[in-house]
Amino acid sequence: MAAKRPPKRLPLPKRFNAALTDDAYTRLRELNAAYGLGNNYLLTVL
């Protein structure tokens, strides 16, 4: 059987419409890069 590939992860867009400070958005991007999770998921968890 062929090995399963992990799902493709897309980087977060540069900025989106959310009520976040620049520091909070920077942290969100760092979490996205580290864990490969989507911004909606990260915002829900946070």
C-alpha positions in Angstrom: 0.0 0.0 0.0 1.1 3.5 -0.7 2.1 5.7 2.3 -0.5 8.3 3.2 0.7 11.9 2.8 -0.1 14.4 5.5 -2.7 16.9 4.6 -1.4 20.0 2.8 -1.2 23.0 5.2 -1.6 26.5 3.8 0.0 29.5 5.6 -2.2 32.0 7.2 -2.9 35.1 5.1 -1.0 38.2 5.9 -4.0 39.8 7.7 -7.6 38.9 8.1 -10.6 40.6 9.6 -10.5 39.6 13.3 -10.4 41.8 16.3 -6.8 41.0 17.3 -3.9 43.2 18.3 -0.8 43.0 16.1 1.0 41.1 18.9 -1.8 38.6 19.2 -1.9 38.1 15.4 1.9 37.6 15.3 1.5 34.9 18.0 -1.3 33.3 16.0 1.0 33.1 13.0 3.7 31.6 15.1 1.3 28.9 16.4 0.2 28.2 12.8 3.8 27.8 11.6 4.7 25.6 14.6 1.7 23.2 14.6 0.2 23.6 11.1 -3.3 24.2 12.5 -5.8 26.5 10.8 -6.6 29.9 12.2 -10.2 29.1 13.0 -9.1 26.1 15.1 -6.4 28.0 16.9 -8.8 30.9 17.7 -11.3 28.4 19.0 -8.7 26.7 21.2 -7.3 30.0 22.5 
